[in-house]
Amino acid sequence: MRYELYYWPSIQGRGEFIRLALEEAGADYVDVARRSKAGMASMTKLMADRRQARPPYAPPFLRAGKIIAAQAANVLLFLGPRLQLAPRDEAGRLWAHPLQLTISDFVLEIHDTHHPVSGWLYFEEQRPAARRRTRDFWRYRVPKYLGYFERVLKNNRGRFMIGRRLTYVDLSLFQIVEGLRYAFPKRMKRFERKIPGLVALHDRVAHRPRIAAYLASPRRIPFSQWGIYRYFKELDA
């Protein structure tokens, strides 16, 4: 099957969690809005079409034949078994999904370090709040989230988050580590000694042949100041 991924064409964002799964599986897919202006218009039309009984609220969403799945964690719940990136048993799949939902919660908190007041305001308009939010983020939230994932990994004996095979959860945690290294290089360098298992997992994922090829290709959109992860020197003290 050929999958159609709908996401903003110039940022990694939440769409990247889905791209990583498609790339690791060697799936046949098209990043619709990146093809042309017509692709972007097609994405917008699907969201705005009032005749659509089940319109997606916002990207990312994925079309597979007649099925449209929306929300990154939900898309991965759908794709995981089809791409052999999810546990084979129901209990395992029901364990993978809440881990991915927890990653989604963490992603929101990462974004809110630089936009704690409103996404409609520029960073420069909310600097004091961003500095306060970032201090609390690194004091309380990063240890809680990454400490939890480190513990889950350790309890699974270290190589993967679930069972003995790579899943989409491992790919998503790779992206979390990558993004935090971009946005907070100094803080992340200090913190990584507390999460050696996740760092090793990140490195294993980065060296997988299809992921390595993807990261070196133009299909991988670079980090920028318009995505979830944004670098501001004053927040990386």
C-alpha positions in Angstrom: 0.0 0.0 0.0 1.1 3.5 -0.7 0.6 5.8 2.3 0.0 9.5 2.1 1.4 11.6 4.9 -0.1 15.1 5.4 2.0 17.5 7.4 3.4 21.0 7.2 6.1 21.0 4.5 8.9 23.0 6.2 9.1 21.6 9.7 9.8 18.3 11.4 7.2 18.7 14.1 4.9 15.9 15.1 4.9 14.6 11.6 8.5 13.4 12.1 7.5 10.6 14.5 5.5 9.2 11.6 8.2 9.8 9.0 10.7 7.9 11.1 8.4 4.8 11.2 7.7 4.9 7.5 11.4 5.3 6.7 12.5 2.5 9.0 10.0 0.2 7.5 11.0 1.1 3.9 7.3 1.9 3.3 6.0 3.3 0.1 4.8 6.8 1.1 4.5 10.3 -0.2 4.8 13.5 1.9 1.9 15.2 0.2 2.3 18.8 1.2 6.0 18.7 0.3 5.4 17.8 -3.3 3.9 21.0 -4.5 1.5 23.8 -3.7 -1.3 21.5 -4.8 -0.3 19.1 -2.1 -0.6 21.8 0.5 -4.0 22.8 -0.9 -5.1 19.1 -0.8 -4.2 18.9 2.9 -6.1 22.1 3.8 -9.1 21.0 1.8 -9.3 17.7 3.7 -9.4 19.6 7.0 -11.9 22.2 5.9 -14.3 20.1 3.8 -17.6 20.4 5.6 -19.0 17.4 3.7 -16.3 15.2 5.2 -18.0 13.0 7.9 -14.7 12.5 9.8 -12.5 15.4 9.0 -9.0 15.6 10.7 -8.7 18.5 13.0 -5.0 19.2 12.2 -1.9 17.5 10.7 -0.3 15.1 11.0 -2.7 12.7 9.5 -2.3 9.7 7.2 -4.4 8.3 4.4 -4.2 4.6 3.7 -6.7 3.7 1.0 -10.1 4.8 2.3 -8.8 5.2 5.9 -7.7 8.5 7.3 -5.9 8.3 10.7 -5.1 11.5 12.6 -3.0 12.4 15.6 0.6 11.2 15.7 0.2 8.6 18.4 -3.0 7.3 16.8 -1.3 7.1 13.4 1.5 5.1 14.9 -1.0 2.8 16.6 -2.5 2.2 13.1 0.8 1.8 11.3 2.8 -0.1 13.9 1.4 -3.6 13.2 1.3 -3.0 9.4 5.0 -1.9 9.3 6.1 -4.6 11.9 7.0 -1.8 14.3 4.7 -2.9 17.1 4.4 -5.9 19.4 2.6 -8.8 17.9 0.4 -9.4 20.9 -2.5 -7.2 22.0 -1.1 -6.6 25.5 2.2 -5.4 23.9 0.4 -3.0 21.6 -1.6 -1.7 24.5 1.7 -1.0 26.3 3.2 0.7 23.3 0.3 3.1 22.8 0.4 4.7 26.2 4.2 5.1 26.0 3.6 7.0 22.7 0.9 9.1 24.3 3.3 10.0 27.1 5.8 11.0 24.5 3.1 13.3 23.0 2.6 14.9 26.4 6.3 15.5 26.7 6.5 17.0 23.3 3.9 19.6 24.3 5.9 20.5 27.4 9.1 20.8 25.3 7.3 23.3 22.9 6.0 25.3 25.8 9.5 26.1 27.1 9.8 28.8 24.4 6.1 29.6 24.1 4.7 29.3 27.6 2.1 32.1 27.4 0.7 31.7 23.8 1.6 30.3 20.5 0.4 33.5 18.9 3.1 35.6 20.6 6.7 35.8 19.5 9.3 34.4 21.9 10.6 37.9 22.5 7.2 38.9 23.9 7.3 36.2 26.5 10.9 35.9 27.5 10.6 36.1 31.3 7.9 33.4 31.3 10.0 31.3 29.0 13.0 31.5 31.3 10.9 30.5 34.3 9.2 27.7 32.4 12.5 26.3 31.1 14.0 26.3 34.7 11.1 24.3 35.9 11.1 22.1 32.8 14.7 21.0 33.5 14.4 20.8 37.2 11.1 18.8 37.4 9.7 17.7 34.0 12.8 16.3 32.2 13.9 14.1 35.1 10.3 12.9 35.5 9.7 12.0 31.8 13.2 10.8 30.8 13.7 9.1 34.1 10.5 7.2 33.5 11.5 6.1 30.0 15.0 5.2 31.3 13.4 3.0 34.0 11.1 1.3 31.4 14.0 0.6 29.2 16.1 -0.8 32.0 13.2 -3.0 33.2 13.1 -4.4 29.6 16.8 -5.3 29.9 18.1 -2.4 28.0 18.0 -2.8 24.2 14.5 -1.8 23.3 11.6 -0.3 25.1 9.3 -3.2 24.5 10.2 -6.8 24.0 13.2 -7.8 21.8 12.4 -5.9 18.7 12.5 -2.3 17.6 9.1 -0.5 17.8 7.9 2.9 16.8 8.3 3.9 20.5 12.1 3.5 20.1 12.1 5.6 17.0 10.1 8.4 18.8 12.5 8.4 21.7 15.4 8.8 19.3 13.7 11.9 18.0 13.1 13.2 21.5 16.9 13.0 22.3 17.8 14.5 18.9 15.5 17.4 19.5 16.6 18.2 23.0 20.2 18.1 21.9 19.3 20.7 19.3 17.3 23.0 21.5 19.3 22.6 24.7 22.8 21.4 23.8 24.4 22.5 27.1 21.7 21.3 29.4 21.2 18.0 27.5 24.9 17.3 27.6 24.9 17.6 31.4 21.7 15.6 31.8 22.6 12.7 29.5 24.8 11.0 32.2 21.6 10.3 34.0 20.0 8.4 31.1 22.8 6.2 29.6 20.2 3.7 28.4 18.3 6.2 26.4 21.5 7.6 24.9 22.6 4.2 23.9 19.1 3.5 22.4 19.4 6.8 20.4 22.7 5.7 19.0 21.5 2.3 18.0 18.5 3.8 16.2 20.8 6.4 14.4 23.0 3.6 13.0 20.1 1.5 11.6 20.8 1.4 7.8 17.5 2.9 6.7 17.4 5.6 9.5 21.0 6.5 8.8 20.2 6.9 5.1 17.2 9.0 5.8 19.1 11.3 8.2 21.6 11.9 5.5 19.0 12.6 2.8 17.0 15.7 1.8 13.9 13.9 3.0 15.0 14.8 6.6 13.9 18.4 7.3 16.5 20.2 9.4 15.7 21.5 12.8 14.8 25.2 12.8 13.4 28.0 14.8 9.9 27.2 13.6 9.4 23.7 15.0 8.8 22.1 18.4 12.5 22.3 19.2 13.9 25.8 19.1 17.3 27.0 20.2 17.5 30.1 22.3 20.9 30.7 24.0 19.4 32.3 27.0 17.3 29.2 27.7 20.3 26.9 27.5 22.2 28.2 30.5 
